[in-house]
Amino acid sequence: MAKSVDYIRELVECGLNTIYLQFDGVKAEPYIAARNMDLRPIVQKVLDNCKEADLDGVILVPTVMKGVNDDQLGATIQFALDNRDIVRCINFQPVSIAGRIDYEERLRMRITIPEIIHLIEKQTAGRVRVKDWYTIPSMVLLGRALELIKGRPELELSAHFACGMSSFLFLRDDGSYYPITEVIDIDKILGILEDICNLYAEGKRFAGVRAKLKLAGCCKTYQEKGFD
């Protein structure tokens, strides 16, 4: 992908709309430590070629290692914002330590997702806070409510609470940003979804109609933020 724009265009023509791109940081050191070479020029060339090929679904995937690149989380977010015309998401992945490794080395490198989001709060000067993140299981209510309303199975994502956490950022034209929690009362929405599930579980009359009215009420959870 770094060598040929035409290759990326062929992939797009075949239906490709998203790529996961290894991105260990904005400095050379993490790449040298983890990959034995500075891959930044190659990564940048991939991004340039994606831009030229109109592939705007790039997801940056940093493998986060304590003491190696855990100081570059905020800078990685800023890099994504600076390239927001093609970058859609960052998937921070804590290093998976497997195989033969000394216990002391494991402790030195190991980092958890909760640790990562605490570091992100510090490295973004509080613009992305710990409380702006929600776990994968928090979305079970969404899938379950939709399943009950539609009367057919829907995907339910569940896992250990620390297995995955996510947040969304809204961007201004000047490049500044703020988290989704400043626009939407997510806790209130989750409460509404729980109420919908209970309507069906308790066999309430007109559960379907009442559920849809409650969903319509979710619109009230949006807060004015000066959108154009």
LODREN-820013 format. One record per residue: residue number from 1; residue in one letter; x, y, z of N, C-alpha, C in turn. Coordinates in steps of 0.05 Angstrom, whole numbers, always signed. Each point is the difference from the previous one (the first is absolute). Example, Ala and Ser with C-alpha at 12.3 -4.5 7.8 and 13.67 -1.06 7.14 Angstrom:
 seq type n_east n_north   n_up ca_east ca_north  ca_up c_east c_north   c_up
   1    A   +264    -114   +156     -18      +24     +0    +18     +24     +0
   2    S     -7     +21    -14     +16      +24     +1    -15     +22    +14
***
This chain:
 seq type n_east n_north   n_up ca_east ca_north  ca_up c_east c_north   c_up
   1    M    +17     -24     +0     -17      +24     +0    +17     +25     +0
   2    A    +24      -2    +11     +18      +23     +0    +13      +4    -28
   3    K     +1     -21    -15     +14       +1    -26    -18      +8    -23
   4    S    -26      -4     +2     -17       +4    -23    -27     +11     +7
   5    V     -6     +24    -11     -27      +12     +3    -20     -17    -16
   6    D     +9      -9    -24     -17      -16    -17    -10     -26    +15
   7    Y    +18     -11    +16      -8      -24    +15    -23      +6    +19
   8    I     +3     +23    +14     -22       +8    +18    -25      +6    -15
   9    R     +2     +12    -23     -24       +5    -16    -14     -26     -8
  10    E    +16     -20     -7     -11      -26     -7    -15     -12    +24
  11    L    +12      +3    +24     -13      -10    +24    -27     +14     +5
  12    V     +0     +26     -4     -25      +16     +3    -21      -9    -20
  13    E     +8      -5    -24     -18       -9    -21    -12     -27     +7
  14    C    +16     -16    +14     -10      -27     +9    -18      +2    +24
  15    G     -3     +23    +12     -18       +4    +22    +13      +7    +27
  16    L    +26      +2     +0     +14       +7    +25     -7     +28     +8
  17    N     -8      +4    +25      -6      +27    +10    +14      +7    +26
  18    T    +13     -20    +12     +14       +5    +26    +26     -16     +1
  19    I    +20     +12    +11     +25      -15     +6     +9      +5    +28
  20    Y    +11     -20    +13     +13       +2    +26    +29      +4     -5
  21    L    +11     +23     +8     +28       +6     -6    +16      +1    +26
  22    Q    +21     -17     +1     +17       +0    +24    +12     +28     +4
  23    F     -2     +10    +24      +9      +28     +6     +9      +1    +29
  24    D    +26      -3     +5     +10       -3    +27     +7     +26    +13
  25    G     -3     +23    -14      +6      +25    +12    +10     +20    -21
  26    V     +6     +24    +10      +9      +21    -18    +31      +4     +0
  27    K    +13     -16    +17     +29       +1     +2    +12     -26    -10
  28    A    +26      +0     -5     +13      -24    -11     +4     -22    +20
  29    E     +4      +7    +25      +8      -19    +20    -19     -24     +3
  30    P    -26      +4     +1     -18      -23     +4     +2     -20    -23
  31    Y     +4      +9    -24      +2      -17    -23    +26     -17     +1
  32    I    +21     +14     +8     +26      -14     +2     -1     -21    +22
  33    A    -13      +7    +22      -2      -19    +22    -18     -24     -6
  34    A    -22      +5    -14     -19      -21     -5     +3     -14    -27
  35    R    +10     +15    -21      +2      -11    -27    +28      -1    -11
  36    N    +19      +9    +16     +29       +0     -8     +7     +20    -22
  37    M    -19     +18     -7      +6      +20    -20    -21     +22     +2
  38    D     +8     +24     -9     -19      +22     +0    -18      -2    -24
  39    L    -25      -7     +5     -19       -4    -22    -16     +25     -7
  40    R     +6     +22    +13     -17      +24     -4     -1      +9    -30
  41    P    +23      -1    -14      -2       +9    -29    -19     -18    -15
  42    I     -1     -26     +5     -18      -18    -14    -29      +5     +8
  43    V     -4      +4    +26     -27       +6     +9    -10     +26    -12
  44    Q    +17     +20     -1      -8      +26    -12     -6      -3    -30
  45    K    +15     -17    -14      -5       -4    -28    -26     -14     -5
  46    V     -7     -19    +18     -26      -13     -2    -22     +20     +3
  47    L     +3     +18    +20     -21      +20     +4     -2     +19    -24
  48    D    +23      +8    -11      +0      +18    -24    -14     -14    -23
  49    N     +6     -26     -4     -12      -14    -22    -30      -4     +4
  50    C     -8      -5    +25     -29       -3     +6    -15     +26     -6
  51    K    +13     +22     +6     -12      +26     -5     -3      +4    -30
  52    E    +20      -7    -15      -1       +4    -29    -20     -19    -13
  53    A     -4     -24    +12     -19      -19    -10    -28      +3    +11
  54    D     -4     +21    +16     -27       +6    +12     -9     -23    +18
  55    L    +18     -12    +14      -7      -20    +20     +1     +14    +27
  56    D    -24      +7    +11      -1      +16    +24     -9     -16    +24
  57    G     +7     -25     +1      -8      -17    +22    +24     -12    +14
  58    V    +20     +16     +7     +24      -11    +13     -4      +0    +30
  59    I     +6     -23    +12      +0       -3    +29    +28      -4    +10
  60    L    +10     +18    +16     +27       -3    +11     +0     -20    +23
  61    V    +19     -18     +0      +1      -22    +20    +27      +0    +14
  62    P     +2     +15    +23     +24       -1    +15     +1     -24    +19
  63    T    +22     -15     +0      +4      -20    +20    +14     +14    +24
  64    V    -15      +3    +22     +10      +16    +22    +16     -17    +19
  65    M    +24      +9     +6     +18      -14    +18    +10     +20    +21
  66    K     -2      -8    +25      +9      +17    +22    +30      +6     -2
  67    G     +7     +25     +2     +28       +7     -2    +11      +2    -28
  68    V    -17      -6    -20      +9       +1    -28    -15     +22    -15
  69    N    -26      +0     +1     -15      +20    -15    -25     +10    +16
  70    D     -2      -7    +25     -23       +9    +16     +1     +30     +5
  71    D    +21     +13     -7      +2      +29     +3     -9     +15    -25
  72    Q     -9     -15    -21      -7      +12    -25    -29      -3     -8
  73    L    -17      -6    +20     -28       -5     -5    -14     +26     -9
  74    G     +5     +21    +15     -12      +26     -7    +10     +10    -27
  75    A    +26      -4     -5     +11       +9    -26    -11     -16    -23
  76    T     -6     -26     +5     -13      -16    -20    -28     +10     -7
  77    I    -15      +8    +21     -26      +11     -4     +2     +26    -17
  78    Q    +19     +17     +7      +4      +24    -15     +8      -6    -29
  79    F    +16     -20     -4      +8       -8    -28    -25      -8    -15
  80    A    -18     -15    +12     -25       -9    -13    -17     +24     -7
  81    L     -1     +20    +18     -16      +24     -5    +12     +16    -23
  82    D    +26      +1     -1     +14      +15    -21     -4     -13    -27
  83    N     -6     -26     +0      -5      -15    -25    -29     -10     -1
  84    R    -18     +16    +10     -28       -9     +3    -14      -2    -27
  85    D    +12      +9    -21     -13       -4    -26     +1     -29     -9
  86    I    +18     -16    +12      +1      -28     -7     -1     -19    +24
  87    V     +8     +10    +23      +0      -17    +25    -27      +3    +13
  88    R    -12     -23     +6     -26       -1    +12     +0      -9    +29
  89    C    +21     -14     +8      -1      -12    +27    +29      -8     +8
  90    I     +3      -2    +26     +25      -11    +12     -8     -24    +17
  91    N    +13     -22     -5      -5      -24    +16    +25      -6    +17
  92    F     +0     +11    +24     +23       -5    +18     -1     -29    +10
  93    Q    +21     -15     -6      +0      -29     +8    +24      -4    +20
  94    P     -6      -7    +25     +21       -7    +18    +16     -24    -10
  95    V    +26      +1     +4     +17      -22    -10    -10     -26    +11
  96    S     -1     -20    -17      -8      -27     +9    +26     -16     +6
  97    I     +5      -6    +25     +24      -13     +8     -4     -30     +1
  98    A    +11     -15    -18      -3      -29     -1    +27     -13     -6
  99    G     +0     -26     +5     +25      -15     -5    +19      +2    +23
 100    R    +25      -4     -6     +21       -1    +21    +10     +28     +6
 101    I     -6      +9    +24      +8      +27     +8     +3      +0    +30
 102    D    +21     +13    +10      +5       +1    +29    -23     +15    +14
 103    Y     -6      -8    +24     -22      +12    +15     +6     +30     +4
 104    E    +25      +7     +6      +7      +28     +4     -4     +16    -26
 105    E     +7     -12    -22      -4      +14    -26    -29      +4     -6
 106    R    -16     -20     +7     -29       +1     -5    -12     +24    +16
 107    L     +9      +2    +26     -10      +22    +16     +9     +27    -11
 108    R    +23      +1    -11     +11      +26    -10    -15      +9    -24
 109    M     -9     -18    -18     -13       +8    -25    -30      +1     +2
 110    R    -12     -15    +18     -29       -3     +1    -14     +26     +6
 111    I    -22      +5    -15     -17      +23     +4    -28      -7     -6
 112    T    -19     +11    +15     -28       -7     -3    -15     +23    -14
 113    I    -24      -6    -10     -16      +21    -12     -8     +22    +20
 114    P     -8      -7    +25      -5      +21    +19    +24     +18     +4
 115    E    +24     -11     +1     +24      +16     +3     +3     +19    -24
 116    I     -6     -10    -23      +3      +16    -25    -19     +24     +1
 117    I    -25      -4     +8     -18      +23     -1     +6     +20    +22
 118    H    +12      -9    +22     +10      +20    +20    +23     +16    -12
 119    L    +18     -13    -15     +22      +14    -12    -10     +19    -22
 120    I    -21      -8    -14     -11      +18    -21    -11     +25    +12
 121    E    -13      -2    +23     -11      +24    +14    +23     +19     +6
 122    K    +22     -11    +11     +23      +17     +7    +13     +12    -25
 123    Q     +3     -16    -21     +15      +10    -23    -17     +17    -19
 124    T    -26      +1     +5     -17      +19    -16     -9     +23    +17
 125    A    +13      +4    +23      -6      +22    +19    -29      +0     +8
 126    G    -11     -24     +3     -28       -3     +9    -21      +4    -21
 127    R     +8      +3    -25     -21       +3    -21    -14     -26     -6
 128    V    +14     -23     +4     -13      -26     -1     +3     -12    +28
 129    R    -21      -1    +15      +1       -8    +28     -6     -30     +3
 130    V     +7     -10    +23      -6      -28     +5    -30      -5     -1
 131    K    -17     +19     +9     -29       -4     +1    -12      +2    -28
 132    D    +15      +7    -20     -10       +2    -27     +0     -27    -15
 133    W    +10     -21    +13      +3      -26    -12    -22     -19    +10
 134    Y    -10     -17    -18     -20      -20     +8    +10     -28     -9
 135    T     -7     -20    +16      +9      -27     -6    -17     -14    -20
 136    I    +10     -21    -12     -15      -16    -19    -26     -10    +11
 137    P     -1     -11    +25     -25      -11    +10    -22     +21     +4
 138    S     +8     +26     +1     -21      +21     +4    -18      +1    -24
 139    M     +9     -11    -23     -16       +1    -24    -19     -24     -3
 140    V     +2     -19    +18     -19      -23     +0    -28      +9     +0
 141    L     -7     +20    +16     -27      +11     +1    -10      +9    -27
 142    L    +18     +12    -16      -8      +10    -26     -9     -24    -18
 143    G    +17     -20     -1      -6      -23    -17    -25     -14     +9
 144    R     -3      -3    +27     -24      -14    +11    -25     +16     -5
 145    A     +0     +26     +3     -24      +16     -5     -8      -1    -29
 146    L    +20      +2    -18      -7       -2    -29    -11     -27     -7
 147    E    +11     -21    +13     -10      -27     -5    -29      -3     +8
 148    L     -7     +11    +23     -28       -2    +10    -19     +16    -17
 149    I     +9     +24     -9     -17      +17    -17     -5     -12    -27
 150    K    +22     -11    -12      -2      -10    -27    -11     -29     -1
 151    G     +2     -14    +23      -9      -27     +0    +18     -20    -14
 152    R    +25      +7     -2     +20      -18    -12    +27      +4    +14
 153    P    +17     -20     -1     +25       +1    +14    +18     +23     -9
 154    E    +13     +13    +18     +20      +20     -6    +26      -7    +14
 155    L    +22     +12    -10     +26       -5    +12     +2     +12    +28
 156    E     +9     -16    +19      +5      +10    +27    +29      -4     +7
 157    L    +13     +22     +5     +29       -1     +6     +4      +1    +30
 158    S    +14     -20    +10      +6       -1    +29    +27     -12     +4
 159    A    +13      +9    +21     +26      -10     +7     +7     +11    +28
 160    H    +23      -7    +10     +10      +12    +25     +1     +30     -4
 161    F     -7     +15    +20      -3      +29     -2    +26     +13    -10
 162    A    +22     -12     +6     +26      +13     -8    +10     -11    -26
 163    C    -15     -17    -13      +9      -12    -26     -1     +21    -22
 164    G    -19     +18     +1      -1      +21    -20    -16     +24     +9
 165    M    +10     +23     -6     -14      +25     +7     +2     +19    -24
 166    S    -20     +17     -3      +0      +18    -23    -12     +27     +7
 167    S     +7     +19    -17     -11      +27     +2     +1     +12    -28
 168    F    -15     +21     -3      -1      +15    -26     +7     +29     +5
 169    L    +13     +12    -19      +7      +28     +1    -15     +16    -22
 170    F    -10     +23     +7     -11      +19    -20    +22     +20     -6
 171    L     +3      +6    -26     +21      +18     -9    -12     +27     -9
 172    R    +14     +21     +8      -7      +27    -11    +17      +5    -24
 173    D     -8     +21    -15     +15       +7    -25    +28      +8     +7
 174    D     +5     +11    +24     +27       +9     +7    +18     -22    +10
 175    G    -11     -25     +0     +16      -23     +8     -3      -7    +30
 176    S    -13     +17    +16      -5       -7    +28    -21     -21     +1
 177    Y     -3     -13    +23     -18      -22     +3    -11      -2    +28
 178    Y    -22     -15     +2     -12       -5    +26    -14     -27     -1
 179    P     -4     -13    +23     -11      -28     +0    -30      -1     -3
 180    I    -10     -23     -9     -28       -4     -4    -17      +5    +25
 181    T    +12      -3    +23     -15       +3    +25     -8     +29     +5
 182    E    +12     +19    -15      -8      +28     +2    -24      +6    -18
 183    V     -7     -19    -17     -22       +4    -19    -24     -18     +7
 184    I     +6     -24     +9     -21      -20     +5     +2     -10    +28
 185    D    -23      -2    +14      -1      -11    +27     -2     -31     -3
 186    I    +23     -13     -3      +0      -28     -5    -12     -16    +22
 187    D     +5      +8    +25     -12      -14    +23    -30      +0     -2
 188    K    -11     +23     -8     -30       +2     -2    -10     -18    -22
 189    I    +15      -2    -23      -8      -17    -22     +0     -29     +9
 190    L    +21      -8    +15      +1      -28    +10    -23      -6    +18
 191    G     -8     +20    +16     -23       -4    +18    -26      -3    -16
 192    I     -3     +15    -22     -23       -3    -17     -1     -28    -13
 193    L    +23      -9     -9      +2      -27    -12     -7     -22    +20
 194    E     +8      +4    +25      -7      -19    +21    -30      +0     +5
 195    D    -12     +24     -1     -29       +1     +4    -15     -14    -23
 196    I    +11      +2    -24     -12      -14    -23     +1     -30     +4
 197    C    +23     -10     +8      +3      -29     +5    -20      -9    +22
 198    N     -4     +16    +20     -18       -7    +22    -29      +0    -10
 199    L     -7     +17    -19     -27       +0    -11     -7     -28    -11
 200    Y    +19     -12    -14      -5      -26    -12     +2     -22    +21
 201    A    +20      +2    +17      +5      -20    +20    -24      -3    +19
 202    E    -13     +23     +6     -23       +0    +19    -26      -3    -15
 203    G     +0      -3    -26     -24       -4    -15    -19     +23     +0
 204    K    +10     +25     +0     -17      +23     +1    -16      +3    -25
 205    R    -24     +12     +3     -18       +4    -23    +13     +21    -19
 206    F     -5      -5    -26     +10      +18    -21    +31      +5     +3
 207    A    +14     -22     +7     +29       +3     +4    +14     +11    -24
 208    G     -8      -9    -24     +14      +10    -24     -4     +29     -4
 209    V    -24     +10     +2      -6      +29     -4    +15     +16    +22
 210    R     -2      -9    +25     +12      +15    +22    +31      +0     -3
 211    A    +11     -22    -11     +29       -2     -4     +9     +21    -21
 212    K    -15      +2    -22      +7      +19    -21     -3     +29    +10
 213    L    -19      +5    +16      -3      +27    +12    +23      +7    +17
 214    K     +9     -20    +15     +24       +4    +18    +25      +5    -17
 215    L     +2     -14    -23     +23       +5    -17     -1     +28    -12
 216    A    -24      +8     -7      -3      +28    -10     +8     +20    +21
 217    G     -5      -7    +25      +8      +18    +22    +29      +3     +3
 218    C    +16     -19    -12     +29       +2     +2    +10     +26    -12
 219    C    -15     +11    -19      +8      +25    -13     +4     +22    +21
 220    K    -14      -2    +22      +2      +21    +21    +26      -2    +15
 221    T    +15     -22     -4     +25       -2    +14    +23     +15    -14
 222    Y     -5     +11    -24     +20      +15    -13     +2     +28    +12
 223    Q    +24     +10     +3      +4      +26    +11    +10     +19    -22
 224    E     -8     +24     +1      +8      +19    -20    +31      +4     +2
 225    K    +13      +0    -23     +29       +4     +0     +9     +18    -23
 226    G    -19     +15    -10      +7      +20    -21     +7     -13    -27
 227    F    -15     -21     -7      +6      -12    -26    -10     +18    -23
 228    D    +15      +0    -22      -9      +15    -23    -22     -15    -15
***
